[in-house]
Amino acid sequence: RHKIETEEQFQDSIAVCTAIGLDGLVVIGGDDSNTNSALLAEHFKAHGCKTKVCGAPKTINGDLRCPPHIPIFFGFDTACKTYATLVGNVAVDALSAQKYYHVVRLMGRSASNITLEVALLTRPNACLIGEEVARDGRSLKDITMDLADMIEQRSNDGRNYGVIILPEGLIEFIPEFNQLMSELNDKLASPGVEATEASVATALSPENALCFKYLPDFIRAQLLLDRDPHGNVQVAKIETEKLLAATVTLELERRRAAGTYKGSFSAQFHAYGYEGRAGLPTIFDASYCYALGATAAALLANGLTGYIASVKNLLAPASEWQCGGVPITSLCVLERRKGKDKPVIRKALVELEGPMSQPYVAYSKMRDQLRMEDVYNVTGPIQYDMEGCKVSTDIPVTLQLELGQPPKPLVVSGKAQR
């Protein structure tokens, strides 16, 4: 899983393709992989290599979208419906036992697309969206207070249980945490600063020292000891769900001491990642993947290179989908990386406003109601009976909304509410 970047790597690629007489190469992957396929196509053509190169959009994270040409990518629907099944299961437990808060961390480091799609599918009591946290400049304390408010309000209504979901990369969207990690990396790389709380606390700036002190003991220890070979904090290993549960517990105990909170808060933790990557493909993903593969093959057979397969009109039956190709360079922007301007396909984050913000807007409108009421949607396992089960052919909810479909109404106590 490395990029082909150096001249030697490009020449080695030509040598391999020439040696086996390869006519066409399909690069299947996300933004980096497809950017690389465009560079390969250009290099092959410039050096007289007959191998044509085309791409196919694949990533479960939902961060490769270039509407209208690439409305979605295969893998996302399967992952989200797999996670939705698991979140629906814990929602049933929450409603049945009525004594636990299930805190679920989902895959998605640089974008919260999976978390938002699962929230729209299952309707938990709270869904934290990293892009929203970054936009609003919300601190760890802000998030903690908001969750504690919800838990206290639900407790006053006799509900000491619930479901909270969040993306694994949430912590990277919190401005103060980014600043803390950056300074921690610098200080621990400096001579004279040891990986101990006492040493670090005196070395940090007052603002970052305050942030560091606010963190639970086990997170402070993890920041100091669990580092990668370059000496940097390993963000992916930080158990964000346990961090939030710990800070929320401290806040609720403070409120209990003040006499404003009399409920109970008991958290159960779940981290769903590889389960989604290994799920049996949904009917939509299987059909979409087949269409993309056939399209990529057709592009190569017609002598095209540097294109990415495109399948549109996805609200229609598969027989009416529109297949074609788009030059990958038309989807690229220039970004500064390692001191050089490089073409990249920009990662698609959750859009909070603008023409593709319908999924976020739809969730925002139901958010307050979900906090206080139990409107869980238990999706059950992925369905494959195309004749007897209409939902088996559903496309992702976020895609439905982006393509103009209205959101489905909430159903509370047998009454539909929009």
N, C-alpha and C positions, 0 to 999 in steps of 0.2 A: 504494500500500500504506500508506494512512494511516487512522487511526480517524476515525469521525464522532463528534466530541465537543462542539463548540461549538453554541450555539443557531442561529447562522447556517448551519452545516453541516446541521443537522437540517431547517431550513426549506428549504434548497436541495434536500434529498432529497425532501421533500414536493412541492416545485414540479415536479421532474423527473417523479416518478411520476404526478402529477396531469396533467401536460401530455401524457403519452403514454397516459393512461387505463389504467395498469397495475393489474391485479387482484391479482396475487401476485408476490412476490419471494423467491427462494431464495438465501440467503447460504451459500456453500460455503467452508469453511475450518476453522481450528483454534480454540483457546480464545478468542483475542481477537476473531476474526471472528464467532463465534457469540454471544459476549457483546454485541457491537455489534448483532447482529440482534435480540436481545431488547430493547435500548434503542430501536432503530428501530420495532419493533412497538408498544411502549408509546407512543412519541411520535406515531406515525401515528394510533393509535386515539384518543389524547387530543385530537388536533386534527382529527378527522373525516375523515381520509384513508382512502379505501376499500381501499388496498393492504394486503394481508395479508403478513406476513413470517415465513418459517420457515427453519431452518438444516439443513445437512447436514454431518456430521463428516468433514473431510478434512485430513490432515497426515501426512507421511511420518515425522515424528520420533517418533511413538508417545507424545506427551505430552498427548493428549486421550482419556481413558478415564474413563467414569463407570459402572462395573458396577452393576447388571446391564443397565441401559438402553442404554448405549453401550459395548459390550465391546471395540470396536476401531473404526478409522477407515479409510477407503479410501486407498490409496497406500502404506501401511506394508509390506504383503506384497510388492508389486512392488519397492519400493526394497530391501528386505532380501534378496530372492531374487536381484536383480541384483548386489548387493554380494557375496552368497554365491558366485555364479558366479566373480567376480573373485578373491575370497579363495581359493576352491578352486583356481583356476589357479595362484596363487603358491605354494600348498601343494604342488602337483604339482612345481613347479620346485624348491622347497626339498628335497623328498624325492628328486628326480632328481639335481640337481647336488650336493646335500649340502655346500654351502659358503657359503650365505647365510642371514641372518636377515631375513625380510621383515617390515618394520614398517609396519602399515597404519593410517592415520587415516580414520575413517568420519564421516559427517555426524551431527550431534547435539550441539548446544552446551549446552543446559540440561538434557538428559536423556540417559541412556545406553541407552535402549530398543533402538535399532537395533543397537548394538554387542553387546548381550546376545543378541538374536535371531540375529545372524550367528554368534556364538560357538556357540550351540546348534545351528545348521545345519551349521557347518563344523568345529568342534572344534579351534581353534588351540591352540598350546602355552601361550599366555597371553592373557588378556582383562582389560583394566583397566576397571573400572566406577567412574565418577565419584562416584556416590552412596555407594559403599562407601569410597572414599578420604576423602570428607567425614565420614562417620560415624566412621571410625577415626582421623580427624585425622592422616592420613599425610602426611609431608613429601615433598618431591622426593627427598631423600636416602633416605628409607624405600623409596620406589618403586624408586629406582635400585639399592639394595642387594638388594631382592627379585629383580629381574630379573637382576642380576649373579649371584646365587646359583643361579638356574635355569640360566643359560648355563654357569656353571662345572660344575654337576652333570651337565648334558647332555654337556659336553665330556669329562668323566671317563668317560662311557659311549660316547665316540667319535662324538658327534653335535654337530658345530659348525654347526648350522643349525636353523631353526625359523620359526614364524609367530607374530607378536604383533599384536593388534589393540587399538585404543583409540578413544574418542570425541574429536571435535575440541575439545569443551569441557572436557576433562579438567583442564586447567590451572586453570580457574576453581573446581574443587572442592578444590584444594590450599590449605588455610588460610593457610599462610605466603606463598603467591604472591598471594593476594587482598590480604593486608595490605601486601605490598610494592608492588603496583600502586596501591593506594589512596594510600599515602604518596608514591609517585613522582609521581602526578598532582598532588597537593597541592604538593609541593616544586618541581616544574618550573613551576608556575603562580605561584610566589612570586618576587618580585624578588631578584636577586643569585644565583640558582641557575641555572647553565648546563647545557645538555644534554650534559655530558661526564662520563665515569666519575669523574674526580677530584673534580669539583664535587659530583656526586650522592652519592658515597661518604661525604663529610664531612657532608652534610646529612641523610642517613638516620639513623634510630635504629639502635643497635648490632645489634638482632635482624635488621632488614631489610637492613642493610649486609652482614651475614654471608650472608644469603640471596642478595643481589645478587652478591656475590663468588663464590658457589658456581656460578652460572650460566655456561655456556660464553660465550666472547667474542661470538659472532654473535648470541646471544639478548640479551646486555646491550646491544649496539648497536641491536638491533631495538626494545627497550624504550625507548631514549632517542630514537630518530629516527623510528620508524614510528608516528605518532600521528594521531588523527582531528581534524576541524576544531575540536573542543572542547578539544583538548590531551590527550585521554585515550589510554591504551594501546589499540591495536586487537587485542584478544585473538584474534579470528577469524583474524588473519593470522600468529599465532605458530605455527610449524611444530613442534607438540608432539612428533611422532615423531622429528624430528631433535634436539630438545632432549634427549629421553630417551636416544637412541642416543649422543649426545655424553657425557652424564654416566655412562652405563654403560661406554663405552669408557675413560674416565678411571679408573673404579673397577677395571676388569679389568686395566688396565696397572699400577695400584698393586698388585694381587694378583700379577701376573706378576713384578714386582720383588721381591715378598716370597716368591716361589717356590711359591705355592699354586695358580696358574693357568698352564696350559701350552697352552691351546687357541687358537683363532682366532675373531675376531668381525668379520664383514663384513656391514654392513647395506645393504639395498635398501629404498628408501622409496616408499610409495604413498599417495596422498590421494584417496579416492573420495567424491565429493559429488554433482555434477550428473548423473553416470552413473545414479544411482539414481532421480533425479527424472524422467529422460527414458526410462526403460525401458518396453518394451511391457508393458501390464498383464497380470498373472497371471489365470488363470481365476477365482480367488476374488475378486480385486479387481474384475474386470469384472462379475461376478455381484452382488457386494455393492454396488457403485456403482449398478448398474441398480436394485436393490431400494431403495436409499436415495432415488434420484431419483424413482421411482414413488411412494414413500411420501410424500416432501415434496410432490409434486404433489397427492396425495390429501388431505393435510392442508389445503392451500390451497383445493382445490376444495370442501371441506366447511366453509370459512369460519373455519378456525382460524388463529390468529396467535400468535407468540411461542413456537413449538414447535420442537424439533429432531427430525429423523427418527431413528427407532430400529428396528434390525433385530436380533433375538435368535434363540436356538436354533441357533447357527451350526455346531454339531457334526453336525447333521442335514443331509440333502440340501437344496438350495436351495428345492425345492418345499415344504419343511416349515418354512422360516424364519418367524418371527413378526414382523410389521411393525406399527409404531404411532408414536406421538409422545409426547414428554416436554416439559413446560414448561421452557424454558431456565433460568428463574429458580430452579427447584428444584435445579439443578446448580451454582448460584453460591455463592460465599462473598464476604465483604467483605475487601478488602485495602487497606492504606494506600498510595496512590500519589500522588506530587506533593502531599503534604500533605492529601489528601482520601480519605475512605473510598469505594471504588468496587467495584461488583459485578464479579467475574471468575470464570471457570471455572478452577479450580485446575489447574495443569500436573500431569500424571501422570508422576512419576519412577519409576525402578526401585524397587520395594518390596523391602526387605531382610528384612522380617519382617511377619507379619500375614496376612490372608486372601488376598491377591493376590501373595504372595511365592514361589509355586511355581516360576516360571522361574529366579529367582535361586538358590533352594534346589537345584534340579536341576543348575544349572551348578556350584555350590559343591561338590556331592558328587563331580563328575568332575574338578574342577580339578587336584588333586594328580597324578592319573594322566596328565592331558593334558600336564602340565609335562615329564614324563620320557619318555613314550611318543608315538609318532607314530600318532594315531588320527584323522587328518584325514578328514573326510567331503567328498568332491568332488561337489558337487551337479550340476555341469554346467549347461547353459543351462536357462532356464525352459521347462517342457514344456506342450504344448497338446493332446495326444492323450488325450482323456478316456476312450476305450475301451481303448486299448492301454497306457496309462501311468497307473497308479493315483495316483502322487504329483502328477499335474498338477492335481488338485483339492484338494490339501492346504491347510489353513488355517495361519496362522502358528504356529510351535512354541510361542511364549509364550502364545498364545490357547488352544491345545490344553491346555497345562498348567494355565492358569487355570480352564479349564472342567472340570478333573478327569481329563484323560487322563494315563496314566503316561508317564514319559520313556522314550524308546527306549534299549535297552542299547548300551553301547559294544562294538565288535568289534575285538579285538586278535589278530592272527595266526590268524584263522579261528575264534577262540573268543569267544563273547558273554560280556561281563562287566557286571554291574549295579552 
